[in-house]
């Protein structure tokens, strides 16, 4: 999210807006000069979804076999 800020005798903060949004975006990082963002998206971002996550419970019990 981003908001415009005007600093004068008083500080005025505008309405928040979405900074950027991309289908399947999984992360971002600002450049060192603060002027750009590196955004991690799938090569085919049309209708992209995150891959499933597998959670293995009681994995330590399988080590004893």
N, C-alpha and C positions, 0 to 999 in steps of 0.2 A: 504494500500500500504506500501511497505517497500523498502528501498534502502540501499545497502552496503555503509559504510562510512569508509575511511581509513584516519587516522590522523597521519601526519608526519610533515615534513617541510611545506608541503602544505596539504590542506584538499581535498581529492578526493571523489567525490560522484558518485556512480555507477548508473546503469539504474534502474528505479522503476519496481517493480513486485508486482503482487497481493499477499497479505499476506496469505489470505485464502478465500475460497468461498464455500458456501454450498447451495444446493437447499433449498429454504424456510427459510434461515437464517434471523432471525428478530432482532438479537442483539448479543452483546458479552461484556465480561468484563475481564480485565486482572487479574491474580492472584496477591496477595500482593507481591510475590517475583519477578514478572515480567517474569516468565519463561513459563507460560501457559495462555490459554484463555478459559473461560467458554463460550460456544457458544449455543445460543438458536435456536434449530431447531425442527421441528415436529418429532414425533417418527417414522413416515413413510416418510422419506425425499425424496423418489423417486417421482419426478413429483409434489412436494408440491407447493402450491400457498398460498399466504396470504389470510385470510378470507376477505370478503367484508366489507367495512365501510359504515355505514348509517349516513347521515347528515340530521338532522331535522331542517328545517328553520321555523322561526316564531313560535317557541314552546311556547313562552309566551302567545300568543293568545289563546291557548288551555287551559290555566289555568283559564281563565275567565268564562268558561262554567259551 
